[in-house]
Amino acid sequence: MALFSQIVVGLCFSILIIVLFFEDEDYLSYAVALMLIAGVASGLDPSLPEARNLDNYIHAIDWEVIFFLIAMFAIVEILNETMIFHAIAKFIVKKYSHNTRLMFYVLCTISTLCAAVIEDLSVAIIFIPIIVLACQEMEINPYPFLLGMTICINLASTLTPFGSAENIMIASTFDISLGFFISKLGLFFIFTAIITLVLLDRIVLSKSLRSKYDGVQDIPIEEWEEAERIEREKKNSCQSKDFEDSGVSGGSDDSGDSSVSGDSGNSADATDVEKSKSSTLFDDIVFKPRLVRLNFIGFGIFIVLILLISEIFVAGVLGMVVFVFLNAKNGKDGKFDPALSKYLSKVDYKLIYFFMCLYILVYLMVINGTVALIEQLILGLEIDSVFWLSVTILIITSIMSGFMDNAPVTIMFLPIIEYLTDGLGYAETPILIAFILGVNLGGNFLPQGSAADMMTLELGQQYCVFELTYRKLTKVGGSFALLHVILGIGYIALMTFVF
C-alpha cells in the first residue's frame, strides 16, 4: 500500500476543497500547485512506477468532456454576443409585465430550461441582470425572482446529460444518452420543479408582494413617504457596477456587435438617472431580426445534433462550428469571415484547466489505493439492497456536494460507482439515478456548493438586492435541497420497486 502517496494526495485534495470555500482566491493556481505536489510525491513512492509515466497522466484526463466544455462555452459566448437570450427575456418581460406572478413562473421556467441545455453558471450570469432590471421597471422586489431562478436551475441539471459538467462526466463514463435522462429522470424533474415553483410562490413571492403594502393604512402618509425616500437613497448610494459588464449592453448592429442607443443625460438627479439607465439598457435594445432567426435555427440544429450523435463532444464541436458560420461577419472587403478563433479566445479556460487537475488528482487516488479504501468503507456498510445502497449514495453525495463544489465529488465517486455496477453487479439504473440526483441537488444545501448560487449572491449585492443574503439563501436553498433529496429518495423507491 502506497501510504506516503495516500497521505500527500489526500492532503492536497483536502486543501483544494478548502480553497474552494474562499471565493476571492484563485483556485486554479492552488489546483495546479497541489496537483504538482501530489504528482511528485506519488512519483517518489517506489511502489507506484505508473506515477512516473507522463502518458498515464494524459490518459487520465477525459478529453471528450474537455472538448465538449470548450465547445459549449464558445456557443454561450456567441449567443451572449448576439443577444439571443436577451431577446427572449425582453419578450417575456414585455408580454407578462402586467402579471407579476405569471412573469415569475415564466422567467423561472425559461431559465430552468436553458440551464438544462447550457451550464447553469452561464444562465445565472445572463438572467440575473435582466431579472433585476425588469423588476426595477415594474417597481417590485427582484429577490423572489433571483431566489426562484437559482434554486430551479440546479434542478435543471437532472434533466439532460449536458445540463452540468458533472452530468457530462457521468454520461461519458457510463455511456448514457439523452434518452436515459429523459426517460429515467424526466418525471422527477417535472414533478419536483412544479412543487418547487408553487412553494416558492406561496412562501417567498406572495410574502414579498404583500410586504410592501402590509400595514400601510395604519402609517401616516408622512412616515410612509419618508421611508420610501430613505429606501431610494439607500439604493442610489449602492456602488453597483453598470449592467454593461454582464452583457446587457444593447442591441446588435449589422455585424452582430452590441450597441446602445439613448443618453441618460448629465443634469438629471439620481432618480432620473436610474430611470434613464434602465430605459437605455433594456427598452432601447434593438435586435436584428435576421440575426435572431439565424441563431434560433442554429440552436435547433444543435439540439438535433445532440439527439442524433451519441458522442456528445462531436455534437458539441459540430454545434460550435454551425454557430460560428451562422454568425460569420462581413469584413470591410465584404468577404465571408467566420471567426472561430475570436470566440475560442473568449472562453474562460479556468474551469477547464481545473477539471484537468481534478482528473489527475483522482487518478493518483486510484493508483495509490485511496479510492479502493472508500469503496471498502461503503461496502463495509453491508448493504445488500440496491434501494438502500442507492439511498446511501444519494445522501452522501448530496451532503458532500453541499459543502464543496460538486465537480470533485463527481470525479471521486465515478470509479466507486463503476466498481459497484460493473465489479459487484448491482443494478445500474437506480444507482446512477441516485448518483445524478445527489451531485446535482446537493448544491443548494450551501451556496458554496454551487457556482451559480455564489454568482447570484455576488451579482445580487452589486445590483443592490439587499434582501438576498448568504444567510437567507442558505436558509431557503437548504430547505429546498432537503425537500428535493427526500423527493429523490421517494423517486428511487418508485423506480426500484415499481418500474
NUPATOR-278701 format. One record per residue (C-alpha): residue in three letters; y, x, z. Coordinates in nm, 3 decimals. Layout:
residues N
ALA, Y, X, Z
...
***
This chain:
residues 499
MET, 0.000, 0.000, 0.000
ALA, 0.341, 0.138, -0.103
LEU, 0.507, 0.080, 0.234
PHE, 0.808, 0.306, 0.166
SER, 0.889, 0.124, -0.160
GLN, 0.840, -0.215, 0.005
ILE, 1.089, -0.132, 0.280
VAL, 1.355, 0.012, 0.048
VAL, 1.324, -0.254, -0.223
GLY, 1.316, -0.530, 0.040
LEU, 1.634, -0.392, 0.199
CYS, 1.805, -0.365, -0.140
PHE, 1.709, -0.721, -0.228
SER, 1.831, -0.849, 0.111
ILE, 2.162, -0.662, 0.082
LEU, 2.217, -0.809, -0.265
ILE, 2.158, -1.159, -0.128
ILE, 2.414, -1.094, 0.146
VAL, 2.666, -0.967, -0.109
LEU, 2.641, -1.299, -0.293
PHE, 2.796, -1.467, 0.012
PHE, 3.119, -1.274, -0.043
GLU, 3.286, -1.425, -0.349
ASP, 3.560, -1.160, -0.362
GLU, 3.310, -0.877, -0.408
ASP, 3.194, -0.759, -0.750
TYR, 2.827, -0.845, -0.709
LEU, 2.733, -0.673, -1.036
SER, 2.841, -0.332, -0.903
TYR, 2.623, -0.381, -0.598
ALA, 2.336, -0.513, -0.813
VAL, 2.336, -0.204, -1.036
ALA, 2.365, 0.036, -0.740
LEU, 2.091, -0.136, -0.540
MET, 1.864, -0.155, -0.846
LEU, 1.903, 0.220, -0.899
ILE, 1.832, 0.295, -0.532
ALA, 1.523, 0.073, -0.539
GLY, 1.403, 0.230, -0.864
VAL, 1.448, 0.587, -0.742
ALA, 1.278, 0.509, -0.409
SER, 0.983, 0.348, -0.589
GLY, 0.960, 0.639, -0.832
LEU, 0.938, 0.884, -0.542
ASP, 0.642, 0.694, -0.400
PRO, 0.329, 0.879, -0.525
SER, 0.124, 0.557, -0.518
LEU, 0.348, 0.395, -0.784
PRO, 0.325, 0.602, -1.106
GLU, 0.431, 0.296, -1.311
ALA, 0.771, 0.308, -1.138
ARG, 0.842, 0.634, -1.322
ASN, 0.794, 0.486, -1.670
LEU, 1.111, 0.360, -1.844
ASP, 0.912, 0.134, -2.077
ASN, 0.788, -0.069, -1.779
TYR, 1.145, -0.148, -1.677
ILE, 1.232, -0.255, -2.031
HIS, 0.928, -0.482, -2.050
ALA, 1.008, -0.626, -1.705
ILE, 1.319, -0.795, -1.848
ASP, 1.265, -1.134, -2.010
TRP, 1.461, -1.071, -2.327
GLU, 1.411, -1.424, -2.456
VAL, 1.614, -1.552, -2.160
ILE, 1.879, -1.284, -2.209
PHE, 1.932, -1.363, -2.578
PHE, 1.941, -1.737, -2.513
LEU, 2.203, -1.694, -2.240
ILE, 2.420, -1.483, -2.471
ALA, 2.394, -1.747, -2.743
MET, 2.476, -2.029, -2.502
PHE, 2.780, -1.851, -2.359
ALA, 2.907, -1.786, -2.713
ILE, 2.866, -2.155, -2.804
VAL, 3.059, -2.257, -2.492
GLU, 3.341, -2.020, -2.592
ILE, 3.353, -2.176, -2.940
LEU, 3.359, -2.533, -2.807
ASN, 3.619, -2.442, -2.549
GLU, 3.848, -2.277, -2.803
THR, 3.821, -2.565, -3.046
MET, 3.899, -2.814, -2.763
ILE, 3.593, -3.032, -2.826
PHE, 3.527, -3.101, -2.457
HIS, 3.896, -3.166, -2.406
ALA, 3.897, -3.417, -2.689
ILE, 3.611, -3.605, -2.522
ALA, 3.781, -3.601, -2.184
LYS, 4.115, -3.716, -2.326
PHE, 3.946, -4.009, -2.498
ILE, 3.770, -4.108, -2.175
VAL, 4.087, -4.094, -1.967
LYS, 4.295, -4.294, -2.215
LYS, 4.024, -4.554, -2.255
TYR, 3.938, -4.604, -1.887
SER, 4.256, -4.510, -1.701
HIS, 4.320, -4.877, -1.618
ASN, 3.993, -4.890, -1.424
THR, 3.963, -4.609, -1.170
ARG, 3.608, -4.691, -1.065
LEU, 3.484, -4.710, -1.424
MET, 3.657, -4.380, -1.503
PHE, 3.478, -4.224, -1.204
TYR, 3.139, -4.332, -1.337
VAL, 3.220, -4.225, -1.693
LEU, 3.357, -3.881, -1.602
CYS, 3.067, -3.807, -1.365
THR, 2.814, -3.926, -1.624
ILE, 2.967, -3.729, -1.912
SER, 2.999, -3.408, -1.711
THR, 2.643, -3.452, -1.585
LEU, 2.501, -3.498, -1.934
CYS, 2.699, -3.196, -2.056
ALA, 2.551, -2.992, -1.770
ALA, 2.205, -3.092, -1.890
VAL, 2.275, -2.904, -2.214
ILE, 2.503, -2.617, -2.113
GLU, 2.537, -2.407, -1.798
ASP, 2.682, -2.604, -1.505
LEU, 2.946, -2.342, -1.423
SER, 3.094, -2.383, -1.773
VAL, 3.102, -2.760, -1.726
ALA, 3.285, -2.719, -1.396
ILE, 3.543, -2.484, -1.545
ILE, 3.609, -2.723, -1.833
PHE, 3.617, -3.053, -1.645
ILE, 3.792, -2.960, -1.318
PRO, 4.145, -2.914, -1.460
ILE, 4.104, -3.219, -1.682
ILE, 3.997, -3.438, -1.390
VAL, 4.285, -3.315, -1.172
LEU, 4.540, -3.368, -1.447
ALA, 4.411, -3.717, -1.528
CYS, 4.425, -3.818, -1.162
GLN, 4.779, -3.681, -1.133
GLU, 4.888, -3.901, -1.420
MET, 4.724, -4.203, -1.256
GLU, 4.863, -4.101, -0.911
ILE, 4.520, -4.108, -0.746
ASN, 4.335, -3.852, -0.538
PRO, 4.110, -3.626, -0.754
TYR, 3.892, -3.535, -0.452
PRO, 3.618, -3.801, -0.506
PHE, 3.604, -3.722, -0.879
LEU, 3.560, -3.349, -0.821
LEU, 3.306, -3.413, -0.547
GLY, 3.109, -3.653, -0.767
MET, 3.109, -3.409, -1.058
THR, 2.993, -3.105, -0.861
ILE, 2.712, -3.295, -0.686
CYS, 2.587, -3.464, -1.001
ILE, 2.588, -3.160, -1.230
ASN, 2.333, -2.994, -1.003
LEU, 2.109, -3.294, -1.069
ALA, 2.151, -3.246, -1.443
SER, 1.967, -2.915, -1.426
THR, 1.642, -3.102, -1.364
LEU, 1.653, -3.282, -1.699
THR, 1.622, -3.006, -1.959
PRO, 1.477, -2.653, -1.986
PHE, 1.821, -2.519, -2.084
GLY, 2.024, -2.703, -1.818
SER, 2.032, -2.392, -1.597
ALA, 1.942, -2.025, -1.619
GLU, 1.665, -2.093, -1.367
ASN, 1.509, -2.356, -1.592
ILE, 1.527, -2.118, -1.886
MET, 1.329, -1.861, -1.689
ILE, 1.073, -2.121, -1.576
ALA, 1.034, -2.268, -1.924
SER, 0.993, -1.922, -2.076
THR, 0.736, -1.809, -1.818
PHE, 0.518, -2.121, -1.828
ASP, 0.582, -2.214, -2.194
ILE, 0.702, -2.566, -2.117
SER, 0.915, -2.764, -2.358
LEU, 1.194, -3.020, -2.351
GLY, 0.928, -3.290, -2.376
PHE, 0.776, -3.177, -2.044
PHE, 1.111, -3.202, -1.864
ILE, 1.198, -3.543, -2.006
SER, 0.853, -3.695, -1.954
LYS, 0.788, -3.544, -1.610
LEU, 1.138, -3.535, -1.464
GLY, 1.341, -3.785, -1.666
LEU, 1.257, -4.077, -1.437
PHE, 1.354, -3.877, -1.129
PHE, 1.685, -3.774, -1.287
ILE, 1.784, -4.128, -1.388
PHE, 1.685, -4.288, -1.058
THR, 1.844, -4.018, -0.841
ALA, 2.163, -3.999, -1.050
ILE, 2.218, -4.375, -1.022
ILE, 2.162, -4.373, -0.645
THR, 2.392, -4.071, -0.606
LEU, 2.678, -4.225, -0.806
VAL, 2.655, -4.558, -0.624
LEU, 2.657, -4.388, -0.283
LEU, 2.947, -4.162, -0.384
ASP, 3.134, -4.473, -0.494
ARG, 3.071, -4.655, -0.167
ILE, 3.115, -4.358, 0.069
VAL, 3.381, -4.142, -0.097
LEU, 3.564, -4.316, -0.383
SER, 3.618, -4.655, -0.219
LYS, 3.738, -4.491, 0.102
SER, 3.980, -4.272, -0.092
LEU, 4.123, -4.564, -0.287
ARG, 4.174, -4.765, 0.033
SER, 4.314, -4.485, 0.247
LYS, 4.647, -4.462, 0.068
TYR, 4.736, -4.820, 0.146
ASP, 4.546, -4.891, 0.468
GLY, 4.795, -4.988, 0.736
VAL, 5.097, -4.967, 0.503
GLN, 5.208, -5.314, 0.600
ASP, 5.235, -5.202, 0.963
ILE, 5.454, -4.896, 0.887
PRO, 5.834, -4.922, 0.844
ILE, 5.941, -4.854, 0.489
GLU, 6.150, -4.554, 0.602
GLU, 5.848, -4.385, 0.762
TRP, 5.632, -4.457, 0.457
GLU, 5.889, -4.307, 0.219
GLU, 5.929, -4.003, 0.444
ALA, 5.552, -3.947, 0.447
GLU, 5.542, -3.975, 0.069
ARG, 5.830, -3.724, 0.039
ILE, 5.653, -3.472, 0.264
GLU, 5.331, -3.504, 0.063
ARG, 5.520, -3.444, -0.263
GLU, 5.692, -3.137, -0.122
LYS, 5.357, -3.002, 0.000
LYS, 5.208, -3.034, -0.345
ASN, 5.517, -2.892, -0.519
SER, 5.509, -2.587, -0.291
CYS, 5.144, -2.512, -0.370
GLN, 5.131, -2.192, -0.570
SER, 4.871, -2.307, -0.818
LYS, 4.819, -2.136, -1.147
ASP, 4.900, -2.309, -1.473
PHE, 4.639, -2.525, -1.637
GLU, 4.659, -2.299, -1.940
ASP, 4.447, -2.044, -1.751
SER, 4.146, -2.274, -1.762
GLY, 4.169, -2.357, -2.129
VAL, 4.362, -2.685, -2.110
SER, 4.649, -2.542, -2.303
GLY, 4.699, -2.754, -2.605
GLY, 4.555, -2.866, -2.932
SER, 4.405, -2.691, -3.229
ASP, 4.603, -2.582, -3.528
ASP, 4.469, -2.544, -3.877
SER, 4.284, -2.228, -3.789
GLY, 4.129, -2.370, -3.475
ASP, 4.359, -2.191, -3.227
SER, 4.506, -2.379, -2.933
SER, 4.875, -2.472, -2.921
VAL, 5.105, -2.683, -2.707
SER, 5.395, -2.896, -2.812
GLY, 5.683, -3.001, -2.595
ASP, 5.903, -2.831, -2.334
SER, 5.928, -2.908, -1.966
GLY, 6.294, -2.810, -1.952
ASN, 6.470, -2.575, -1.714
SER, 6.707, -2.819, -1.547
ALA, 6.455, -3.070, -1.420
ASP, 6.382, -3.095, -1.049
ALA, 6.036, -3.024, -0.904
THR, 5.904, -3.376, -0.961
ASP, 6.028, -3.389, -1.318
VAL, 5.875, -3.051, -1.389
GLU, 5.535, -3.171, -1.264
LYS, 5.555, -3.486, -1.477
SER, 5.669, -3.292, -1.784
LYS, 5.398, -3.032, -1.727
SER, 5.130, -3.298, -1.709
SER, 5.261, -3.465, -2.021
THR, 5.273, -3.138, -2.211
LEU, 4.928, -3.024, -2.116
PHE, 4.740, -3.347, -2.174
ASP, 4.928, -3.624, -2.354
ASP, 5.075, -3.389, -2.615
ILE, 4.749, -3.217, -2.704
VAL, 4.689, -3.251, -3.080
PHE, 4.341, -3.223, -3.224
LYS, 4.242, -3.156, -3.583
PRO, 4.005, -3.444, -3.676
ARG, 3.820, -3.230, -3.930
LEU, 3.753, -2.956, -3.675
VAL, 3.634, -3.208, -3.417
ARG, 3.398, -3.370, -3.667
LEU, 3.256, -3.035, -3.775
ASN, 3.179, -2.932, -3.420
PHE, 3.019, -3.266, -3.337
ILE, 2.796, -3.212, -3.641
GLY, 2.720, -2.862, -3.516
PHE, 2.636, -2.998, -3.173
GLY, 2.393, -3.244, -3.331
ILE, 2.231, -2.966, -3.534
PHE, 2.196, -2.756, -3.220
ILE, 2.020, -3.039, -3.033
VAL, 1.779, -3.084, -3.327
LEU, 1.704, -2.710, -3.328
ILE, 1.623, -2.718, -2.959
LEU, 1.395, -3.018, -3.007
LEU, 1.208, -2.868, -3.304
ILE, 1.181, -2.499, -3.211
SER, 0.971, -2.417, -2.907
GLU, 1.115, -2.065, -2.871
ILE, 1.444, -2.151, -2.704
PHE, 1.606, -1.815, -2.778
VAL, 1.552, -1.870, -3.151
ALA, 1.711, -2.216, -3.128
GLY, 1.997, -2.071, -2.925
VAL, 2.074, -1.789, -3.168
LEU, 2.049, -2.020, -3.471
GLY, 2.276, -2.272, -3.300
MET, 2.530, -1.999, -3.226
VAL, 2.532, -1.893, -3.592
VAL, 2.579, -2.256, -3.702
PHE, 2.883, -2.296, -3.478
VAL, 3.029, -1.964, -3.594
PHE, 3.013, -2.063, -3.960
LEU, 3.139, -2.415, -3.895
ASN, 3.442, -2.266, -3.724
ALA, 3.498, -1.983, -3.973
LYS, 3.869, -1.930, -4.026
ASN, 4.057, -1.871, -4.346
GLY, 4.234, -1.535, -4.326
LYS, 4.565, -1.451, -4.487
ASP, 4.385, -1.374, -4.811
GLY, 4.222, -1.719, -4.800
LYS, 3.869, -1.584, -4.771
PHE, 3.590, -1.735, -4.564
ASP, 3.585, -1.531, -4.243
PRO, 3.317, -1.609, -3.979
ALA, 3.392, -1.418, -3.659
LEU, 3.073, -1.378, -3.457
SER, 3.197, -1.053, -3.302
LYS, 3.504, -1.233, -3.168
TYR, 3.303, -1.488, -2.970
LEU, 3.046, -1.233, -2.854
SER, 3.333, -1.021, -2.720
LYS, 3.448, -1.320, -2.511
VAL, 3.107, -1.374, -2.349
ASP, 3.103, -1.292, -1.978
TYR, 2.811, -1.048, -1.965
LYS, 2.840, -1.006, -1.589
LEU, 2.583, -1.275, -1.515
ILE, 2.354, -1.148, -1.791
TYR, 2.353, -0.792, -1.654
PHE, 2.298, -0.935, -1.307
PHE, 1.985, -1.114, -1.426
MET, 1.857, -0.791, -1.579
CYS, 1.898, -0.616, -1.243
LEU, 1.715, -0.902, -1.070
TYR, 1.425, -0.882, -1.315
ILE, 1.385, -0.512, -1.238
LEU, 1.409, -0.562, -0.860
VAL, 1.143, -0.833, -0.871
TYR, 0.926, -0.611, -1.094
LEU, 0.944, -0.342, -0.826
MET, 0.848, -0.601, -0.564
VAL, 0.547, -0.693, -0.777
ILE, 0.414, -0.342, -0.827
ASN, 0.466, -0.238, -0.462
GLY, 0.278, -0.542, -0.331
THR, 0.570, -0.737, -0.175
VAL, 0.508, -1.046, -0.390
ALA, 0.138, -1.028, -0.300
LEU, 0.233, -1.038, 0.068
ILE, 0.444, -1.350, 0.010
GLU, 0.155, -1.505, -0.180
GLN, -0.077, -1.433, 0.110
LEU, 0.175, -1.585, 0.352
ILE, 0.190, -1.910, 0.155
LEU, -0.186, -1.916, 0.104
GLY, -0.233, -1.837, 0.470
LEU, -0.099, -2.182, 0.546
GLU, -0.441, -2.301, 0.426
ILE, -0.309, -2.597, 0.231
ASP, -0.591, -2.748, 0.029
SER, -0.399, -3.050, -0.101
VAL, -0.193, -2.987, -0.415
PHE, 0.052, -3.251, -0.290
TRP, 0.127, -3.074, 0.037
LEU, 0.138, -2.738, -0.140
SER, 0.394, -2.881, -0.382
VAL, 0.599, -3.027, -0.095
THR, 0.591, -2.689, 0.081
ILE, 0.717, -2.515, -0.234
LEU, 0.990, -2.777, -0.278
ILE, 1.115, -2.738, 0.080
ILE, 1.100, -2.357, 0.088
THR, 1.271, -2.303, -0.250
SER, 1.539, -2.567, -0.185
ILE, 1.630, -2.418, 0.154
MET, 1.637, -2.064, 0.014
SER, 1.848, -2.183, -0.282
GLY, 2.097, -2.332, -0.038
PHE, 2.156, -2.005, 0.144
MET, 2.164, -1.783, -0.163
ASP, 2.209, -1.813, -0.535
ASN, 1.904, -1.986, -0.684
ALA, 1.854, -1.719, -0.952
PRO, 1.690, -1.462, -0.722
VAL, 1.484, -1.739, -0.561
THR, 1.352, -1.837, -0.903
ILE, 1.272, -1.480, -1.004
MET, 1.098, -1.416, -0.672
PHE, 0.878, -1.726, -0.694
LEU, 0.783, -1.706, -1.062
PRO, 0.485, -1.471, -1.004
ILE, 0.384, -1.673, -0.696
ILE, 0.372, -1.999, -0.894
GLU, 0.180, -1.820, -1.170
TYR, -0.078, -1.699, -0.919
LEU, -0.116, -2.047, -0.765
THR, -0.166, -2.219, -1.101
ASP, -0.344, -1.953, -1.308
GLY, -0.512, -1.746, -1.040
LEU, -0.623, -2.015, -0.794
GLY, -0.641, -2.307, -1.036
TYR, -0.406, -2.552, -0.863
ALA, -0.282, -2.838, -1.081
GLU, 0.020, -2.702, -1.268
THR, 0.230, -3.015, -1.319
PRO, 0.311, -3.119, -0.957
ILE, 0.370, -2.756, -0.854
LEU, 0.607, -2.696, -1.147
ILE, 0.790, -3.021, -1.070
ALA, 0.833, -2.912, -0.708
PHE, 0.950, -2.565, -0.816
ILE, 1.205, -2.700, -1.066
LEU, 1.341, -2.955, -0.817
GLY, 1.358, -2.701, -0.534
VAL, 1.557, -2.431, -0.713
ASN, 1.795, -2.684, -0.870
LEU, 1.854, -2.932, -0.586
GLY, 1.894, -2.677, -0.308
GLY, 2.226, -2.555, -0.446
ASN, 2.406, -2.850, -0.284
PHE, 2.299, -2.761, 0.072
LEU, 2.570, -2.494, 0.097
PRO, 2.848, -2.422, -0.156
GLN, 2.743, -2.058, -0.198
GLY, 2.408, -2.179, -0.326
SER, 2.575, -2.299, -0.646
ALA, 2.828, -2.113, -0.859
ALA, 2.961, -2.449, -0.981
ASP, 3.025, -2.559, -0.620
MET, 3.216, -2.239, -0.546
MET, 3.420, -2.281, -0.864
THR, 3.505, -2.640, -0.766
LEU, 3.631, -2.519, -0.427
GLU, 3.834, -2.236, -0.578
LEU, 3.999, -2.439, -0.854
GLY, 4.047, -2.735, -0.621
GLN, 4.261, -2.521, -0.390
GLN, 4.451, -2.371, -0.683
TYR, 4.529, -2.717, -0.817
CYS, 4.642, -2.844, -0.473
VAL, 4.347, -3.073, -0.396
PHE, 4.388, -3.004, -0.025
GLU, 4.122, -3.254, 0.082
LEU, 3.847, -3.059, -0.096
THR, 3.749, -2.801, 0.167
TYR, 3.440, -2.587, 0.231
ARG, 3.359, -2.796, 0.538
LYS, 3.377, -3.129, 0.351
LEU, 3.181, -3.003, 0.053
THR, 2.916, -2.868, 0.289
LYS, 2.901, -3.195, 0.483
VAL, 2.885, -3.429, 0.184
GLY, 2.697, -3.197, -0.051
GLY, 2.442, -3.106, 0.216
SER, 2.380, -3.473, 0.294
PHE, 2.314, -3.549, -0.070
ALA, 2.094, -3.239, -0.107
LEU, 1.881, -3.363, 0.182
LEU, 1.861, -3.707, 0.018
HIS, 1.762, -3.550, -0.315
VAL, 1.488, -3.340, -0.154
ILE, 1.348, -3.649, 0.023
LEU, 1.351, -3.839, -0.306
GLY, 1.185, -3.537, -0.467
ILE, 0.900, -3.549, -0.214
GLY, 0.853, -3.918, -0.289
TYR, 0.855, -3.848, -0.661
ILE, 0.593, -3.573, -0.626
ALA, 0.376, -3.819, -0.433
LEU, 0.420, -4.070, -0.715
MET, 0.328, -3.815, -0.982
THR, 0.033, -3.678, -0.782
PHE, -0.136, -3.997, -0.661
VAL, -0.035, -4.249, -0.929
PHE, 0.005, -4.064, -1.258
***
